[in-house]
Amino acid sequence: MDKQAVSTQERGSAPGNGAVATPDDQLARLRTIRKLVEENNQSCLGTDMIVCQIYMESRFDKDAEAEGSSARGLMQLLKVANRELFRLDNLHKPPGVRRPEAELYREADAFHASPAFIDEATNIRSGTRYLQALIDKARREGSADPIAEAYKDYRGVRNGIYYRKIGMAAEKLKRNPDALDALEELVG
């Protein structure tokens, strides 16, 4: 693959990325993202659900950043969410080796700002780990639908529309793994 094709492939199909992706490029990107999710998903959710979430969040653009937000990468993980992952990891250590939160958060923020954070595999692992932490929390709290509750927390919007849209698109992708129209309907 030539340099421009790789660049177009990695940028995804987000508006304003400077390139108009052909349907073949979009399909190749969908397949790449699917493989990355299959290899890096740290949640109990299926591949199609995470693929749709990634498209909804970033249009498969690994360099996506939300204006006025700390959200970065394919899964648009916020700085505060990344801090929570560092905090949870710290809590799993024996009390004698746990680090102070201020130190931990400085490290978390440095990682969030680094190029390593937007590495596609790393961002998917981090985003799906955070989503699973939210699912686990909702289960502990006795939620009737912990996944729906987790998506409300992930997105920061409590109306449930985000989860329903992703779920419907994921069902279409499950029936036809190359259904680009399922993804386009998410943002249309």
N, C-alpha and C positions, 0 to 999 in steps of 0.2 A: 504494500500500500504506500502511495507517495505521501509526502509530508502534509500537503494540503488536505488529502482525504482523511488522514489521521486527525488532523486538527478539526475538521468539520465533524467527524465522527465523535470526538471527545466533547465538542461544544454542545452537542445536542441540538434541540430545535427551539430553544428559548428565543423570544423576540429580542431583537437588537444585538444578536451575536455576530452580525456582519455577514452571514451566509444564509442562503435559502437552501435548506436540505431537500434533496429529491426524495420521493417515496422509497427508493432503494436505500438511500442513506438513512432514512428514518427507520426502516425495517432492520437494517444492520445495527443501528444504535439500540433498538428495542431488544434485539437478540443479545447484544453485549451486556446490556443492563440486566436482562434475565439471568444470564450466566453469573454475573457478579452477585446478584441477589442469592442465587442458589448456593454459591460458595461462601457467602458472608452473612446471611441472615441469622441474627441472634435472637429472634423472636419465635413465638409459637404460630405466627401468621404465615400463610402460604405465600409463595413467590409472587403470584399474580397480584395479591393485595399490596405487597411492598412495591412492586413495579409500578402500579397505578399511583401509589402515594408519591413515589419519586417523580413520576411525570407531573403530577399535580403540583408538587413543591418546586421543581426546578426545570421542568421540560427536558430532563436528562442532561442539563448543563452542569458539569462538575464545578464550574467556577461561579455558579449562581450566588448572588448576594442580594438580600432584600433591602431596598432603600429604607432607611430609618430603623433598621433592625440589625441585630447581631447574627441573624440566620445566615449560614454558609453551607455550600456544598450541595450534593445531590439531594440530601434529605432535609436541607435547610434547618440544621440543628442550631439552636440558640446557645449563646455563651452560658446562660444559666442552666440549661439542660446538660451541657458538657461538665459544668461544675458539679452537678448532681451525680453524674457518673463517677467522677473522681471521688466525691464524698462517699458514695456507696462502696466503691472499691476500698477506700480507707477503712470503712467500718468492718469489712471482712478480714481485716488484719488483727492480729492479737493486740490488745490494748497497749502494751508496752512499746509497740513499734508504729502506732498510729501517728500521723503528722498533724500539726496544728492546722485548723481550717484556713487561716490567712495564707499560710505557705502553700497549702494544697490548692487554693483558688488561684494564686499567682501562677502556679504550674499549669493548672487547667486553662487559664486565660491565654498563656503563652502557646499552649498546644492548639487552642481554638484559632488563634491568629496565624498559626504556621501553615506552610504549604502542605505539611503532612496531614493536616486535618481534612483537606479537601481531596486527598487521595481517594479515589472512588471506593475501593474496598474498605478502607478505614472509615470513611464517612457512612457507608452502609452498615458496617459493624456497630459504629457508635449510635447511629440513629435507631437501629433495630434493638440494640441493648436498652436504649432509653425507653423506647416504646414498650418493651417487655417489662421494664421496671414499673411503668405506669399501669400496665395490665395487672401485674402482681399486686400493686398497691390497691387497685380497684377491687381485686378479689379479696384481699384482706379486709377491706371495708364493707364487703358483702354486696357489692353492686350486682344488680340483676343481669347486666350486660357489661362485663368488665372491659371488653374490647372497645365497645362504643364509648364508654367512659374514658378510656385511655386516649382515644383519638380526640376527644373533646379537650383533654389536658394537653396533648401534643400540639394541637393547633391553637389552643387558647381561645376557642370559640365554643360556646356551650350549646349551640342549637342542633347539633347532630347532622347537619347537612353535609359536611365534609366527609364523614364516615359513610353515609349513605351513598354519596356520589362515587367514592372510591370502591365501595362494595359492589355497586352495580357494574362499574367498569371492569372490576376483577372477574366477575361472573362471565362477562363477554370474552375477556381474554382467556379464561379457562376453557371456554368452548372453542375459541379460535386464537391460538397463541400469537398469531401475526396480525391481529385486528387493530390496526393503527387507528381506525375510526373510534374505537372504544376509548382510546387515550385522548383523541382530539375532542370528543364530546365532554370530557372532564373540564376542559377550559374554554369551550366554545360558548 
